[in-house]
Amino acid sequence: MKFVIKIITIVLTGFLVIPGCHKVAELPYYSKGTKPQLTASSSSIAPAIADSNKTVLTLTWTDPKYATDSNHVKFVIEVDSAGKNFANAATKTVTKALATSFTGRDLNTILLNYGYQLGSPVKLDIRVVSSYANNNERIPSDIVNVSVTPYSDPSKLATEKTTVTGAASTSTNPSNTFTWSPAFPGYTGIVSYVIEYDSATKNFANPKQVAGYGGASVYSATLTQGDMNTTGIASGIAPGTSGKVEYRIKATTASGAIAYSTAVSVTITTFSPVPANLFIVGDATLGGWNNPVPVPSQQFSKVDAYKFSITTWLNGGKNYLFLPVNGDWGHKYGGVGGNGSNNTAGDDFKPEGSDLKAPASDGIYQIVVDFQTNKFTVTPIPVPSNLYIVGDATPGGWNNPVPVPAQQFTRLDNVTFGIVVNLTADKNYLFLPVNGDWGHKFGFNGANNGNNVNGDALKAEGGDMKAPSTSGLYLIIVNFATSSWTVTPYTGPANLYIVGDATPGGWNNPVPTPSQQFSQNTTGIFQLTLPLTADKSFLFLPVNGDWGHKYGGTGASNSNNVMGDHIKAEGGDLKAPSTSGNYTITVNFMNMTYKVQ
């Protein structure tokens, strides 16, 4: 029995051993391949705009001989600035081929995205990296160097119209639309656009920009009649005449590369534009040639859609100009002839014109500028000999004639009047050049009671003026040079005295009275006649016997004009005339001056 079992065991073992001895075929082995050899068709390329869509560089390379079907192999072309070790490489993937090509625009875009400037050669490192389709077994080629010069790739500009015209009355209506294609196609950064223009005969020698249009990634602009007109006038086309203006697009990349489109031409018939504001500047004005000019005294008021008006002081025989923007010398309006050749009573004007000459005599003038006729007028406005205040804000009410001297102004100089008067809160008043006559008046340059109660712009035949909201004693100063008036609470003294070694009483305080006490004949104006000692000093005191307050010179002690000057509270000692004698001293707290006669 044991023998039988052994036989069976041997047989079964034989069956188990026989299959385990079968020889299996070898597993497949794929070669790593060899380094591809890269060749460039050129080592230096300077493409032009005409080469944008043409092949300018061809790359070829050898088969790396991977042990697999070529469908499973890919090639990645890497391009980077020389020496950058392909840290920020531009790439292009190729399959089923051992060559590829680049157009002029392909290479230009790569260089622009790196931020290189136009016209300067750039050295590039190029290599091909082969691999299986799953990126295994990457093998880079040796580096090939190619120099490429980036070029301008501008927009293409089109104009809707080639001839335009307009009028001041329709200046805000659309006139012409410009459209343009993107510059530097393929560039991934931001490109900003502006419209430039110049006279068609100037070849953009001094290009100007159309303000308010263009921008980043903007490809059209619709200009108004006023906009087109501005470009025409700025290009030297006189209002009412026709001329040709050229326009182009200036495109700028984020890194500063600039390209200019081919120009398009538009024939423009210009008109005189109406600015939003108008100002007067020049040595004929109180502000001189300083720019910006003082406002509101040298700013015109708009009368209607075409006219501006101002009443202002002009220095005789001096010069002036009109400005549409205060503080800006970029644009101006002046004469049509040479400097100072205009009719001083009014004439034609034009943009960027010559200096205008003022009338021969100093004085107040009304200037009216008409942008519909391109003419201006200059009319003298006489400064009245006298001035009075009337109205229910005054003690005399609306009764005319008014009580004098209480409601008669004092003439402070050629163009200025002053008065100290009680005003009733929130009531009204006007100024009269002739007492008892309603034929002429001066009031607010606006609607009744629309004025600033502390002072405002003045005009002949103007509206009623509202008094401050608190009743009291006020100083009113009317200035016909600036066509304005001011209202301030009166702070002058009730009494006035003189002290100093120039006076008989010396520096003793209190001073002798009444010999050194002033009389106040008109509120705010004090007068005293007394002997003064030559070259000595004095001061004015509001309270006799009190050194707490005084009135003296505005400069250092004894630096004043001995025949009269300005004064201020707590000022310096005043010097007497160089000859001893009797003098009449008048102190005016309306304009803070004194005079010695």
Secondary structure, 3 states (H helix, E strand, C coil): CHHHHHHHHHHHHHHHHHHHCCCCCCCCCCCCCCCCCEEECCCEECCCHHHCCCEEEEEEECCCCCCCCHHHEEEEEEEEECCCCCCCCEEEEEECCCEEEEEHHHHHHHHHHCCCCCCCCEEEEEEEEEEECCCCCCEECCCEEEEECCCCCCCCEEECCCEECCCHHHCCCEEEEEEECCCCCCCCCCEEEEEEEEECCCCCCCCEECCCCCEECCCEEEEEHHHHHHHHHHCCCCCCCEEEEEEEEEEEECCCCEEECCCEEEEEECCCCCCCCCEEECCCCCCCCCCCCCCCCCECEECCCCEEEEEEEECCCCEEEEECCCCCCCCCEEECCCCCCCCCCEEEEEECCECEECCCCCEEEEEEEECCCCEEEEEECCCCCCCEEEECCCCCECCCCCCCCCCECEECCCCEEEEEEEECCCCEEEEECCCCCCCCCEEECCCCCCCCCCEEEEEECCECEECCCCCEEEEEEEECCCCEEEEEECCCCCCCEEECCCCCCCCCCCCCCCCCECEEEECCEEEEEEEECCCCEEEEECCCCCCCCCEEECCCCCCCCCCEEEEEECCECEECCCCCEEEEEEEECCCCEEEEC
